[in-house]
Amino acid sequence: MGVEIKTGGIKLVQVDDKYNVWTKKIGNSSTKMLTLHGGPGATHEYFECFEDFLPQAGIEFYYYDQLGSAYSDQPKDKSLWTVERFREEVEQVRASLGLDGFYLYGQSWGGMLGIEYALKYQRHLKALIISNMTASIASYVKYVNKLRQKFPVKIRETLKKYETKGEYDAPEYQEVVFKKLYTKHFCRLDPWPDPIMRMFKHLNTEVYNTVNGPNEFVVTGTYKEWDRWKEIQAIKVPTLLIVGRHDTMSVEDIQEMGKRISNSRVAICEKGAHFSMYDDQQTYFHELLRFVKDVETGKVPLR
């Protein structure tokens, strides 16, 4: 008789018949959630705060580092970094973990993947949570540049100077992006929580630059034409849309998504930004857990 080998919840999942991606189960429950981190090229690390809220509410959840990220394989093949391939990777991970009738949670880029997954594979979902993500890259770019227009003229001139020369790594340029965008619209806490700092330290810039582009203002990557405004009405599973009032995503866009997705609820974190699971933590997890409870007890409609 064989002895079951314990791994602390960690499982390496083979994807594309050749690569391994890292997953880890937290908790033990019939209510299950798979998390999709942002970036692209970020890591699961900034979701560590979920451990203080989800298991206690009876939710088993899975960390998952997408291919190219942190604990997963990091192949040097730029042809891999497309929305479509990542969507199919999520399905391979779901199947390997044996998830069905589960909650799919995606934040930022992970929210985009969540939308993509739901449009093709929602038969596997119990519910969808789209956190801090709008329905098109064009909408995102429009809004983040609206935020940029509020910067002082000298700051905007500094950004333009380096962008014209393609010097996105220049210290002065990086400092402006951090002080004017990240500290106001990414995470408003000072200092930033350690899980966020570690995530940025481990960010795979090749994946990020290939899919997104140099930074939040300059989107030139493989997902720049991504637009699902017309298609999202096909999402029929219960859906929670979370956004921070100070987010890099437009609150109005998220509310419009709520109108187009029939069985949905919009939650606004009034004190929060893009990482509202930290800078408006109580609101964020109150709304997330209330949503799960309502889905589990069959409360409809969600609005």
Sine and cosine of phi, psi and omega as CSV:
sin_phi,cos_phi,sin_psi,cos_psi,sin_omega,cos_omega
0.00,0.00,0.80,-0.60,-0.05,-1.00
-0.97,0.26,0.41,-0.91,0.04,-1.00
-0.97,-0.24,0.78,-0.63,0.02,-1.00
-0.93,0.37,0.78,-0.62,0.01,-1.00
-1.00,0.01,0.84,-0.54,0.02,-1.00
-1.00,0.08,0.63,-0.77,-0.03,-1.00
-0.79,-0.61,0.25,0.97,-0.02,-1.00
0.92,0.39,0.43,0.90,0.03,-1.00
1.00,0.08,-0.04,1.00,-0.05,-1.00
-1.00,0.08,0.70,-0.71,0.09,-1.00
-0.63,-0.78,0.77,-0.64,0.13,-0.99
-1.00,0.02,0.80,-0.59,-0.03,-1.00
-0.95,-0.30,0.79,-0.62,0.05,-1.00
-0.99,0.14,0.76,-0.65,0.04,-1.00
-0.82,-0.58,0.47,-0.88,0.00,-1.00
0.83,0.56,0.40,0.92,0.04,-1.00
0.89,0.46,0.25,0.97,-0.07,-1.00
-0.46,-0.89,-0.37,0.93,-0.05,-1.00
-0.93,-0.38,0.40,-0.92,0.09,-1.00
-0.92,-0.39,0.72,-0.69,0.14,-0.99
-0.89,-0.46,0.53,-0.85,-0.14,-0.99
-1.00,-0.07,0.73,-0.68,0.10,-0.99
-0.72,-0.69,0.39,-0.92,0.07,-1.00
-0.53,-0.85,0.78,-0.63,0.03,-1.00
-1.00,0.04,0.73,-0.69,0.07,-1.00
-0.87,-0.50,0.84,-0.54,0.01,-1.00
1.00,0.02,0.04,-1.00,-0.01,-1.00
-0.51,-0.86,0.96,-0.29,-0.08,-1.00
-0.35,-0.94,0.33,-0.94,0.09,-1.00
-0.98,0.21,-0.24,0.97,0.08,-1.00
-1.00,-0.06,0.92,-0.38,-0.18,-0.98
-0.85,-0.53,0.58,-0.81,-0.02,-1.00
-0.69,-0.73,0.76,-0.65,0.11,-0.99
-0.98,-0.22,0.77,-0.64,-0.05,-1.00
-0.97,-0.23,0.65,-0.76,0.05,-1.00
-0.89,-0.46,0.92,-0.40,-0.05,-1.00
-0.98,0.21,0.19,-0.98,-0.03,-1.00
-1.00,0.06,-0.35,-0.94,-0.03,-1.00
0.79,-0.62,-0.95,-0.30,-0.06,1.00
-0.91,0.41,0.41,-0.91,-0.02,-1.00
0.99,-0.10,0.05,1.00,0.05,-1.00
-0.99,0.17,-0.36,-0.93,-0.06,-1.00
-0.63,-0.77,0.14,-0.99,0.03,-1.00
-0.95,0.30,-0.21,0.98,-0.24,-0.97
-0.85,0.53,-0.59,0.81,-0.06,-1.00
-0.97,0.25,-0.05,1.00,0.12,-0.99
-1.00,0.02,0.06,1.00,-0.07,-1.00
-0.86,0.51,-0.42,0.91,0.04,-1.00
-0.91,0.41,-0.33,0.94,0.04,-1.00
-0.87,0.50,-0.46,0.89,-0.02,-1.00
-0.90,0.45,-0.38,0.93,-0.01,-1.00
-1.00,0.04,-0.05,1.00,-0.08,-1.00
-0.77,-0.64,-0.71,0.70,-0.17,-0.99
-0.96,0.28,-0.77,0.63,-0.02,-1.00
-0.86,0.51,-0.60,0.80,0.00,-1.00
-0.91,0.42,-0.40,0.92,0.02,-1.00
-1.00,-0.09,0.18,0.98,0.05,-1.00
0.98,0.18,0.50,0.86,0.00,-1.00
-0.90,-0.43,0.84,-0.54,0.13,-0.99
-1.00,0.03,0.80,-0.60,-0.01,-1.00
-0.76,-0.65,0.32,-0.95,-0.08,-1.00
-0.85,-0.52,0.83,-0.55,0.27,-0.96
-0.96,0.29,0.49,-0.87,0.00,-1.00
-0.38,-0.92,0.91,-0.41,0.10,-0.99
-1.00,0.00,0.89,-0.46,-0.02,-1.00
-0.90,0.44,0.36,-0.93,0.02,-1.00
-0.79,0.61,0.73,-0.69,-0.03,-1.00
0.99,-0.10,-0.14,0.99,-0.11,-0.99
-0.93,-0.37,0.72,-0.69,0.21,-0.98
0.64,0.77,-0.97,-0.25,-0.13,-0.99
-0.98,0.18,-0.15,0.99,0.00,-1.00
-1.00,-0.01,0.22,-0.98,0.05,-1.00
-0.85,0.52,0.52,-0.85,-0.03,-1.00
-0.78,-0.62,0.95,0.33,-0.02,-1.00
-0.92,0.40,0.50,-0.86,0.02,-1.00
-0.99,-0.13,0.93,0.36,-0.03,-1.00
-0.62,-0.78,0.99,-0.15,-0.10,-0.99
-0.90,0.44,-0.33,0.94,0.02,-1.00
-0.92,0.39,-0.25,0.97,-0.01,-1.00
-0.98,0.22,-0.36,0.93,-0.20,-0.98
-1.00,-0.02,0.96,0.28,0.05,-1.00
-0.77,-0.64,0.41,-0.91,0.02,-1.00
-0.86,0.52,-0.71,0.71,-0.07,-1.00
-0.89,0.46,-0.70,0.72,-0.02,-1.00
-0.92,0.40,-0.65,0.76,0.04,-1.00
-0.89,0.45,-0.63,0.78,0.05,-1.00
-0.86,0.52,-0.72,0.70,0.00,-1.00
-0.93,0.37,-0.50,0.87,0.09,-1.00
-0.89,0.46,-0.68,0.73,0.03,-1.00
-0.85,0.53,-0.67,0.74,0.01,-1.00
-0.90,0.43,-0.62,0.78,0.05,-1.00
-0.91,0.42,-0.63,0.78,0.04,-1.00
-0.91,0.40,-0.71,0.70,0.03,-1.00
-0.83,0.56,-0.74,0.68,-0.04,-1.00
-0.90,0.43,-0.67,0.74,-0.02,-1.00
-0.91,0.41,-0.58,0.82,0.00,-1.00
-0.99,0.14,-0.14,0.99,0.03,-1.00
0.95,0.31,0.51,0.86,-0.03,-1.00
-1.00,0.03,0.73,-0.69,0.13,-0.99
-0.43,-0.90,0.60,-0.80,-0.11,-0.99
0.89,0.46,0.74,0.68,-0.09,-1.00
-0.88,-0.48,0.20,-0.98,0.08,-1.00
-1.00,-0.04,0.78,-0.63,0.10,-0.99
-0.96,-0.26,0.87,-0.49,-0.01,-1.00
-0.93,-0.37,0.79,-0.62,0.07,-1.00
-0.70,-0.71,0.72,-0.69,0.00,-1.00
-0.90,-0.44,0.75,-0.66,0.01,-1.00
0.86,0.50,-0.84,-0.54,0.08,-1.00
-0.81,0.59,-0.58,0.81,0.07,-1.00
-0.89,0.45,-0.52,0.85,0.08,-1.00
-0.92,0.39,-0.61,0.80,0.08,-1.00
-0.88,0.47,-0.71,0.70,0.04,-1.00
-0.89,0.47,-0.59,0.81,0.04,-1.00
-0.88,0.47,-0.68,0.74,0.05,-1.00
-0.89,0.46,-0.74,0.67,0.00,-1.00
-0.86,0.51,-0.69,0.72,-0.02,-1.00
-0.90,0.43,-0.70,0.71,-0.03,-1.00
-0.89,0.45,-0.60,0.80,-0.02,-1.00
-0.92,0.39,-0.40,0.92,0.00,-1.00
-0.95,-0.30,-0.54,0.84,-0.17,-0.99
-0.80,-0.61,0.44,0.90,-0.11,-0.99
-0.90,0.43,-0.18,0.98,0.07,-1.00
-0.88,0.48,-0.36,0.93,0.00,-1.00
-1.00,0.01,-0.18,0.98,-0.15,-0.99
-1.00,-0.07,0.57,-0.82,0.24,-0.97
-1.00,0.00,-0.62,0.79,-0.02,-1.00
-0.29,-0.96,0.26,-0.97,-0.05,-1.00
-0.78,-0.63,0.67,-0.74,0.08,-1.00
-0.83,-0.55,0.90,-0.45,0.01,-1.00
-0.94,-0.33,0.93,-0.37,-0.09,-1.00
-0.94,-0.33,0.83,-0.56,0.14,-0.99
0.84,0.55,0.72,0.69,0.03,-1.00
-0.53,-0.85,0.72,-0.70,0.05,-1.00
-1.00,-0.05,-0.03,-1.00,-0.14,-0.99
-1.00,-0.08,0.03,1.00,0.09,-1.00
-0.38,-0.93,0.46,-0.89,0.05,-1.00
-0.94,0.35,-0.57,0.82,0.03,-1.00
-0.86,0.50,-0.65,0.76,0.03,-1.00
-0.90,0.43,-0.67,0.74,0.03,-1.00
-0.89,0.46,-0.75,0.66,-0.03,-1.00
-0.87,0.48,-0.66,0.75,0.01,-1.00
-0.86,0.50,-0.69,0.72,-0.07,-1.00
-0.97,0.26,-0.67,0.75,-0.03,-1.00
-0.91,0.41,-0.50,0.86,0.07,-1.00
-0.98,0.21,-0.39,0.92,0.15,-0.99
-0.92,0.40,-0.65,0.76,0.08,-1.00
-0.89,0.45,-0.65,0.76,-0.01,-1.00
-0.88,0.47,-0.59,0.81,-0.02,-1.00
-0.91,0.41,-0.26,0.97,0.03,-1.00
-1.00,0.06,-0.16,0.99,0.05,-1.00
-0.93,0.36,0.45,-0.89,0.10,-0.99
-0.84,0.55,0.48,-0.88,-0.05,-1.00
-0.81,0.58,-0.70,0.71,-0.04,-1.00
-0.88,0.47,-0.58,0.81,0.02,-1.00
-0.92,0.38,-0.69,0.73,0.01,-1.00
-0.90,0.43,-0.60,0.80,0.03,-1.00
-0.91,0.42,-0.61,0.79,0.03,-1.00
-0.90,0.45,-0.71,0.71,0.03,-1.00
-0.87,0.49,-0.72,0.69,-0.04,-1.00
-0.89,0.46,-0.64,0.77,-0.04,-1.00
-0.85,0.52,-0.74,0.67,-0.04,-1.00
-0.97,0.24,-0.55,0.84,0.03,-1.00
-0.91,0.41,-0.61,0.79,0.02,-1.00
-0.88,0.47,-0.58,0.82,0.00,-1.00
-1.00,-0.01,-0.08,1.00,-0.03,-1.00
0.94,0.33,0.38,0.93,-0.05,-1.00
-0.99,-0.14,0.92,0.38,-0.08,-1.00
-0.96,0.29,-0.30,0.95,0.00,-1.00
-1.00,-0.06,0.03,1.00,0.01,-1.00
-0.86,0.51,0.73,-0.68,-0.05,-1.00
-0.79,0.61,-0.66,0.75,-0.02,-1.00
-0.91,0.41,-0.64,0.77,0.02,-1.00
-0.91,0.42,-0.74,0.68,0.00,-1.00
-0.87,0.49,-0.64,0.77,-0.01,-1.00
-0.90,0.44,-0.66,0.75,0.01,-1.00
-0.91,0.42,-0.72,0.70,0.00,-1.00
-0.86,0.51,-0.67,0.74,-0.02,-1.00
-0.93,0.38,-0.76,0.65,-0.10,-0.99
-0.95,0.31,-0.60,0.80,-0.10,-1.00
-1.00,-0.06,-0.46,0.89,-0.03,-1.00
-0.95,-0.33,-0.84,0.55,-0.14,-0.99
-0.91,0.43,-0.71,0.71,-0.07,-1.00
-0.97,0.26,-0.28,0.96,0.00,-1.00
-0.97,-0.24,-0.52,0.86,-0.14,-0.99
-0.83,-0.56,-0.11,0.99,0.12,-0.99
-0.99,-0.14,-0.90,0.43,0.06,-1.00
-0.60,-0.80,0.81,-0.58,-0.14,-0.99
-1.00,-0.06,0.10,0.99,0.05,-1.00
-0.99,0.12,0.49,-0.87,0.05,-1.00
-0.66,-0.75,0.91,-0.41,0.02,1.00
-0.98,0.20,0.18,-0.98,0.07,-1.00
-0.93,0.36,0.58,-0.82,0.05,-1.00
-0.86,0.51,0.53,-0.85,-0.04,-1.00
-0.83,0.56,-0.66,0.75,0.00,-1.00
-0.86,0.51,-0.57,0.82,0.04,-1.00
-0.94,0.35,-0.68,0.74,0.00,-1.00
-0.88,0.47,-0.67,0.74,0.02,-1.00
-0.91,0.40,-0.62,0.79,0.03,-1.00
-0.87,0.49,-0.72,0.69,0.01,-1.00
-0.92,0.40,-0.58,0.82,0.03,-1.00
-0.89,0.46,-0.55,0.83,-0.06,-1.00
-0.99,-0.16,0.11,0.99,0.00,-1.00
-0.85,0.52,0.76,-0.65,0.07,-1.00
-1.00,0.08,0.98,-0.19,-0.11,-0.99
-0.93,0.37,-0.44,0.90,0.03,-1.00
-0.91,0.41,-0.69,0.73,0.04,-1.00
-0.91,0.42,-0.73,0.68,-0.02,-1.00
-0.86,0.51,-0.75,0.66,-0.05,-1.00
-0.92,0.40,-0.54,0.84,-0.01,-1.00
-0.95,0.31,-0.67,0.74,-0.06,-1.00
-1.00,0.09,-0.67,0.75,-0.05,-1.00
-0.99,-0.10,-0.86,0.51,-0.16,-0.99
0.75,-0.66,-0.18,-0.98,-0.11,-0.99
-0.88,0.48,-0.61,0.79,-0.03,-1.00
-0.25,-0.97,-0.15,-0.99,-0.08,-1.00
-0.90,0.43,-0.46,0.89,-0.03,-1.00
-1.00,0.05,-0.44,0.90,-0.11,-0.99
-0.89,-0.46,1.00,-0.09,-0.05,-1.00
-0.97,-0.24,0.96,-0.28,-0.07,-1.00
-0.79,-0.61,0.09,1.00,-0.15,-0.99
-0.99,0.10,-0.22,-0.98,-0.14,-0.99
-0.93,0.37,-0.28,0.96,0.00,-1.00
-0.97,-0.24,0.22,0.98,-0.12,-0.99
-0.89,0.45,-0.42,0.91,0.00,-1.00
-1.00,-0.09,0.08,1.00,-0.07,-1.00
-0.89,0.46,0.79,-0.61,-0.03,-1.00
-0.43,-0.90,0.87,-0.48,-0.01,-1.00
-0.82,-0.58,0.40,0.92,-0.01,-1.00
-0.85,0.52,-0.68,0.74,-0.04,-1.00
-0.96,0.28,-0.57,0.82,-0.13,-0.99
-0.99,0.17,-0.43,0.90,-0.16,-0.99
-0.90,0.44,-0.31,0.95,0.05,-1.00
-0.91,0.42,-0.26,0.97,0.03,-1.00
-0.98,0.20,-0.18,0.98,0.04,-1.00
-0.98,0.22,0.89,-0.46,-0.09,-1.00
-0.93,-0.38,-0.26,0.97,0.01,-1.00
-0.95,0.32,0.43,-0.90,0.07,-1.00
-0.80,0.60,0.74,-0.67,-0.11,-0.99
-0.73,-0.69,0.75,-0.66,0.11,-0.99
-0.95,-0.30,0.76,-0.65,0.05,-1.00
-0.90,-0.43,0.89,-0.45,-0.03,-1.00
-0.92,-0.39,0.66,-0.75,0.03,-1.00
-0.54,-0.84,0.49,-0.87,0.11,-0.99
-1.00,-0.05,0.59,-0.81,0.01,-1.00
-0.85,0.52,-0.53,0.85,-0.05,-1.00
-0.97,-0.23,0.33,0.94,-0.08,-1.00
-0.91,0.41,0.27,-0.96,0.18,-0.98
-0.99,0.17,-0.08,1.00,0.11,-0.99
-0.98,-0.21,0.58,-0.81,-0.03,-1.00
-0.97,0.25,0.78,-0.62,0.07,-1.00
-0.86,0.51,-0.63,0.78,0.00,-1.00
-0.89,0.45,-0.61,0.80,0.06,-1.00
-0.89,0.46,-0.70,0.72,-0.03,-1.00
-0.91,0.41,-0.62,0.79,0.05,-1.00
-0.91,0.42,-0.60,0.80,0.06,-1.00
-0.91,0.41,-0.63,0.78,0.08,-1.00
-0.86,0.51,-0.64,0.77,0.02,-1.00
-0.88,0.47,-0.54,0.84,0.04,-1.00
-0.95,0.31,-0.53,0.85,-0.07,-1.00
-1.00,0.08,-0.45,0.90,0.05,-1.00
-1.00,-0.08,0.93,-0.37,-0.24,-0.97
-0.86,0.50,-0.72,0.69,-0.07,-1.00
-0.97,-0.23,0.92,0.40,-0.12,-0.99
-0.75,-0.66,0.24,-0.97,0.07,-1.00
-0.66,-0.75,0.66,-0.75,0.05,-1.00
-0.96,-0.29,0.75,-0.66,0.05,-1.00
-0.85,-0.52,0.80,-0.60,-0.01,-1.00
-0.94,-0.35,0.83,-0.56,0.07,-1.00
-1.00,-0.01,0.98,-0.19,-0.17,-0.99
-0.90,0.44,-0.49,0.87,0.00,-1.00
-0.99,-0.10,-0.08,1.00,-0.19,-0.98
-1.00,-0.09,0.31,-0.95,0.11,-0.99
-0.87,-0.50,-0.58,-0.82,-0.08,-1.00
-0.92,0.39,-0.53,0.85,0.07,-1.00
-0.97,-0.25,0.85,0.52,-0.08,-1.00
-0.94,0.34,-0.18,0.98,0.14,-0.99
-0.93,0.36,-0.16,0.99,0.08,-1.00
-0.91,-0.41,-0.77,0.64,-0.14,-0.99
-1.00,0.03,-0.04,1.00,0.26,-0.97
-0.58,-0.81,0.82,0.57,-0.20,-0.98
-0.87,0.50,-0.68,0.74,-0.06,-1.00
-0.90,0.43,-0.70,0.72,0.04,-1.00
-0.90,0.43,-0.70,0.72,-0.07,-1.00
-0.85,0.53,-0.80,0.60,-0.07,-1.00
-0.98,0.21,-0.45,0.89,0.12,-0.99
-0.87,0.50,-0.73,0.69,-0.04,-1.00
-0.94,0.34,-0.64,0.77,0.00,-1.00
-0.90,0.43,-0.73,0.69,-0.03,-1.00
-0.95,0.32,-0.55,0.83,0.07,-1.00
-0.90,0.44,-0.64,0.77,0.03,-1.00
-0.88,0.47,-0.76,0.65,0.00,-1.00
-0.87,0.50,-0.70,0.72,0.01,-1.00
-0.87,0.49,-0.67,0.74,-0.02,-1.00
-0.92,0.39,-0.62,0.79,0.05,-1.00
-0.92,0.40,-0.68,0.73,-0.04,-1.00
-0.90,0.44,-0.57,0.82,-0.02,-1.00
-1.00,-0.06,0.03,1.00,0.07,-1.00
0.97,0.25,0.43,0.90,0.01,-1.00
-0.96,0.28,0.90,-0.43,0.06,-1.00
-0.64,-0.76,0.52,-0.86,-0.05,1.00
-0.96,0.28,0.25,-0.97,-0.04,-1.00
-0.98,0.22,-0.43,0.90,-0.12,-0.99
-0.90,0.43,0.00,0.00,0.00,0.00
